[in-house]
Amino acid sequence: MEDTFHTEAMSRTRFSVIVLFDRGEPEPCLSSILAQENADFELIAVTNPGAGIKGDDRLCVIESSEKNPAGRRNRAAERAQGEILAFIDDDAHAPGDWLKQASRIFSDKPEIAGLGGSNIAPEDQGLAECISDIILATPIIGSGNPTYRSSGVPRPAGPGDIHLSNFFVRRDAFEKIGGFNEGLGYGAEDSEFVYLGQKRCEMKFWFFPELVVKHRRRAFGIPYLKQRFKFRRQNGRILLVYPGMYLGNRSLQAALAALLSMIILLALLPWLWKWLALAYYILTLLLSLYSSSPAKARLLRLLPILPFAYLLHHTAYLSGLISGIAEGLLLIGPKRLRKKLKR
């Protein structure tokens, strides 16, 4: 994708906050941004035509019928006047010092191009949302991603360690990388962006767990599983385009190793399936106790069904990954896939 972003000598604002308001409900995200303390910013809201979002003179509304989220964010970035682009999802809300904290970090670390922080589930979740959050925030067998935890220390971030629900990047770095890959559209466009910034431009990205937003989880069920499948299918396709992007992804490596080991074991000793199923049930129960989810207070109530939820989660994860790899190898072909997704 060609670099079509304008370059101005000096922006008059510190931050351009970019939000895609696709769900038809701007709150509480909109109010949380407009209530930011001691921060110089503009808010660029990308909406569907006729959404009618209103605010104050810091709000710029872009109406767009475009469906590609990477394209919508790129169009917003073209209009941005800020030195730093800040991205947050419309079903998340930020504490009052969100931009103030990010500004301090950029000032303290002028060498970094971008950063991200944690997105933690709000306390007022339903049971189905609690299940999703417990899975995502459980180490080893959950998402394996630091963004769902607010503990830890600041550290360099790799592709996949920071998400667009809480993502900051200097505007000149965004322009140099060329924005988000519109060939990808939805899913892993943030990971690819970080990967290209590090690999091609030698940029530094960091993860700061103390930079937190509250982000609602998709309720566990068909929509949640479809989303997980879609993300992992995208990972499978990208694996063929940027294999180096996942060399350091331990959760992906562990998932593939576990799948391969299980297939080999069952092929050699098919009678082991009952014991493997029992081991899986016990392992998911035990590791759920180490989840950093705020829903842990309701964990005992959910424990009996959590192993089955993990099974569905892992099935969606692995089937999506296998589907993406098979699609790239057999249906599209690696050469055509690279032409379609690479830039």
C-alpha positions in Angstrom: 0.0 0.0 0.0 1.4 3.4 -1.0 2.0 6.1 1.6 -0.8 8.6 1.1 -0.6 10.3 4.4 0.1 14.1 4.5 3.1 15.4 6.5 2.9 18.7 8.2 5.8 20.5 10.0 4.3 20.6 13.4 0.9 19.5 14.7 -0.9 21.9 17.0 -2.4 19.1 19.2 -0.7 16.5 21.2 -3.1 13.6 20.6 -5.5 12.6 17.9 -7.8 10.0 19.4 -9.4 7.8 16.7 -12.5 5.7 17.4 -14.6 3.6 15.0 -18.1 3.9 16.3 -19.6 0.9 14.6 -21.9 -0.5 17.3 -24.5 2.3 17.3 -23.8 3.2 21.0 -21.1 5.8 21.6 -21.2 5.6 25.4 -19.3 5.2 27.7 -16.4 5.5 25.3 -17.3 9.0 24.0 -17.7 10.6 27.4 -14.5 9.0 28.7 -12.5 10.6 26.0 -14.0 14.0 26.2 -13.4 13.9 30.0 -9.7 13.4 29.7 -7.8 15.5 32.3 -5.0 18.0 31.4 -4.6 16.6 27.9 -4.4 18.4 24.6 -6.3 16.3 22.1 -8.9 16.0 19.3 -11.3 13.1 18.9 -11.9 11.8 15.4 -15.0 9.7 15.4 -15.6 7.5 12.3 -19.3 6.6 12.1 -21.8 5.1 9.8 -23.8 7.6 7.8 -26.5 9.3 9.9 -25.2 8.1 13.3 -25.6 11.6 14.7 -22.8 11.6 17.2 -22.3 14.9 18.9 -19.8 16.4 21.3 -17.9 19.7 21.6 -15.4 21.5 19.4 -12.8 18.8 20.0 -14.9 16.3 18.1 -14.5 15.7 14.4 -17.0 13.3 12.9 -16.2 11.4 9.7 -19.2 9.6 8.2 -18.1 6.5 6.1 -19.9 3.5 4.6 -16.6 1.8 4.2 -16.5 -1.6 5.9 -12.8 -2.2 6.1 -11.7 -1.2 9.6 -8.0 -0.7 8.6 -9.2 1.6 5.8 -11.5 3.6 8.1 -8.6 4.1 10.6 -6.3 5.2 7.8 -8.9 7.7 6.5 -9.1 9.1 10.1 -5.3 9.3 10.3 -5.3 11.4 7.1 -7.4 14.0 8.9 -5.5 13.9 12.2 -3.6 16.9 13.4 -2.0 15.3 16.5 1.6 14.5 17.1 0.5 11.1 18.4 -2.3 8.9 17.2 -4.3 7.1 20.0 -6.6 4.2 19.2 -9.4 2.8 21.4 -12.4 0.6 20.6 -15.9 2.0 20.9 -16.9 -0.6 23.5 -14.0 0.5 25.8 -13.7 3.5 28.1 -10.6 5.2 29.4 -9.8 6.6 32.9 -9.5 10.3 33.1 -5.6 10.2 33.1 -5.3 7.9 30.1 -3.8 10.5 27.7 -1.9 12.2 30.5 -0.1 8.9 31.3 0.6 8.2 27.7 2.0 11.7 27.2 4.3 11.2 30.2 5.6 7.9 28.9 6.3 9.3 25.4 8.2 12.2 27.1 10.2 9.9 29.3 11.0 7.5 26.4 11.5 9.7 23.3 13.1 6.7 21.5 9.9 4.6 21.3 7.7 4.9 18.2 4.6 3.4 19.8 3.1 1.8 22.9 0.1 -0.1 24.2 -1.4 -1.0 27.5 -3.8 -3.4 29.2 -7.5 -3.7 28.4 -9.3 -5.1 31.4 -12.9 -6.2 31.6 -15.3 -3.9 33.6 -16.7 -5.2 36.9 -20.4 -5.2 35.7 -20.2 -8.2 33.5 -22.8 -10.9 32.9 -21.9 -14.5 33.4 -21.3 -15.2 29.7 -18.9 -12.2 29.6 -17.2 -13.5 32.7 -16.5 -16.8 31.0 -14.9 -15.1 28.0 -12.8 -12.9 30.3 -11.6 -15.7 32.5 -10.5 -17.6 29.4 -8.6 -14.7 27.9 -6.9 -13.7 31.2 -5.8 -17.3 32.1 -2.0 -17.9 31.5 -0.8 -20.8 29.3 -4.2 -22.1 28.2 -6.0 -18.8 27.7 -5.0 -16.1 25.2 -1.4 -16.0 26.4 -1.5 -12.2 25.8 -0.3 -9.6 28.3 -2.9 -7.1 27.2 -5.6 -8.9 29.3 -3.6 -8.4 32.5 -2.8 -5.2 34.4 0.1 -6.8 36.4 3.7 -6.9 35.4 6.4 -4.4 34.4 6.9 -2.3 31.3 8.8 -4.2 28.6 9.4 -4.1 24.9 6.4 -5.4 22.9 6.4 -7.9 20.1 3.7 -8.3 17.4 0.5 -9.2 19.1 1.4 -7.8 22.5 -0.5 -4.6 22.0 -4.0 -4.2 20.6 -5.9 -1.4 18.9 -8.2 -1.2 21.9 -5.4 0.7 23.6 -2.7 1.6 21.1 -0.5 4.8 20.7 1.9 5.6 17.9 3.8 8.7 16.9 2.3 10.2 13.8 5.5 10.3 11.8 6.1 6.6 12.6 2.5 5.8 11.4 3.2 7.6 8.1 6.6 5.9 7.7 5.2 2.4 8.1 2.3 3.3 5.7 -0.7 3.0 8.0 -2.6 -0.2 8.6 -2.6 -2.9 5.9 -6.0 -2.6 4.2 -5.3 -6.0 2.5 -5.8 -7.5 6.0 -8.8 -5.4 7.0 -9.9 -6.9 10.3 -7.7 -9.0 12.5 -3.9 -8.8 13.1 -3.5 -5.4 11.4 -2.1 -4.1 14.6 0.3 -7.0 14.9 1.5 -6.6 11.3 1.9 -2.9 11.8 4.2 -3.5 14.9 6.1 -6.2 13.0 6.8 -4.0 10.0 7.8 -1.1 12.2 10.3 -3.2 14.0 11.6 -5.2 11.0 11.7 -2.6 8.3 12.1 0.6 10.2 13.9 -0.5 13.3 11.3 1.1 15.5 10.7 0.4 19.2 7.3 -0.5 20.6 6.6 -1.0 24.3 3.9 -2.5 26.5 2.9 -0.7 29.7 0.5 -2.7 32.0 -0.3 0.4 34.1 -1.8 2.1 31.0 -5.3 0.6 31.4 -8.6 0.9 29.6 -11.8 -1.0 30.5 -13.0 -3.1 27.6 -16.1 -5.2 27.4 -15.8 -8.8 26.4 -17.8 -10.5 23.8 -20.3 -12.8 25.7 -19.2 -16.5 25.4 -21.2 -18.3 22.8 -21.4 -18.4 19.0 -20.4 -14.8 18.4 -17.3 -15.2 20.7 -16.3 -18.4 19.0 -16.8 -17.0 15.5 -14.5 -14.0 16.5 -11.8 -16.4 17.8 -12.0 -18.5 14.7 -11.8 -15.4 12.5 -8.7 -14.1 14.3 -6.9 -17.4 14.2 -7.8 -18.0 10.5 -6.1 -14.6 9.9 -3.1 -15.8 11.9 -2.9 -18.9 9.7 -2.9 -16.9 6.5 -0.4 -14.3 7.8 1.9 -17.2 9.0 2.5 -18.0 5.3 3.2 -14.3 4.4 5.3 -13.3 7.4 6.6 -16.4 9.1 9.1 -14.4 11.1 6.2 -12.6 12.8 5.3 -15.6 14.9 8.8 -17.1 15.6 8.6 -15.5 19.1 5.0 -16.2 19.8 5.1 -18.7 22.6 1.4 -19.3 22.9 1.1 -20.1 19.2 4.1 -22.4 19.4 2.7 -24.1 22.5 -0.7 -24.6 20.8 0.8 -26.2 17.7 3.1 -28.4 19.9 0.2 -29.6 22.1 -1.9 -30.3 19.0 0.8 -32.3 17.3 1.7 -34.2 20.5 -2.0 -35.1 21.0 -2.4 -36.3 17.4 0.7 -38.5 17.7 -0.3 -40.0 21.0 -3.8 -40.8 19.9 -2.5 -42.3 16.7 -0.1 -44.6 18.6 -2.3 -45.2 21.6 -5.9 -44.6 20.8 -7.1 -45.9 24.2 -5.4 -42.9 25.9 -8.2 -40.5 24.9 -10.1 -40.9 28.1 -7.1 -40.1 30.2 -6.1 -37.2 28.0 -9.7 -35.9 28.4 -9.4 -36.2 32.2 -6.0 -34.5 32.2 -7.4 -31.7 30.1 -10.4 -31.2 32.4 -8.2 -31.1 35.6 -5.6 -28.8 33.9 -8.2 -26.2 32.8 -9.7 -26.2 36.3 -6.4 -25.7 38.0 -5.1 -23.0 35.7 -8.4 -21.1 35.8 -7.5 -20.4 39.5 -4.6 -18.3 38.2 -6.7 -16.1 35.9 -6.2 -12.4 36.4 -9.8 -11.7 35.4 -11.8 -9.5 37.8 -14.5 -12.1 37.4 -12.5 -14.5 39.6 -14.9 -13.7 42.5 -17.5 -15.7 40.5 -15.1 -18.4 39.6 -16.5 -21.1 41.9 -19.9 -20.7 40.3 -18.4 -21.2 36.9 -15.8 -23.9 37.5 -17.9 -26.9 36.5 -18.5 -25.5 33.0 -15.2 -23.8 32.4 -13.4 -26.9 31.0 -16.1 -27.3 28.3 -15.8 -23.6 27.5 -12.0 -24.0 27.1 -12.6 -26.9 24.8 -14.8 -24.9 22.5 -12.3 -22.0 22.7 -9.4 -24.2 21.8 -11.4 -25.9 19.1 -12.2 -22.5 17.5 -8.6 -21.4 17.9 -7.0 -24.5 16.3 -9.6 -25.0 13.6 -9.2 -21.3 12.6 -5.5 -21.6 12.4 -5.6 -24.8 10.4 -8.3 -23.3 8.1 -6.1 -20.2 7.4 -3.0 -22.2 6.6 -5.0 -24.6 4.4 -6.7 -21.7 2.6 -3.3 -20.1 1.9 -1.7 -23.3 0.7 -4.5 -25.0 -1.2 -7.1 -22.5 -2.3 -5.3 -19.2 -2.8 -1.8 -20.4 -3.1 1.2 -18.9 -1.2 2.3 -16.6 -4.1 -1.2 -15.1 -4.6 -1.7 -14.8 -0.8 1.6 -12.9 -0.4 0.6 -10.6 -3.3 -2.8 -10.0 -1.7 -1.7 -9.4 1.9 2.0 -8.3 1.8 3.1 -4.7 1.1 
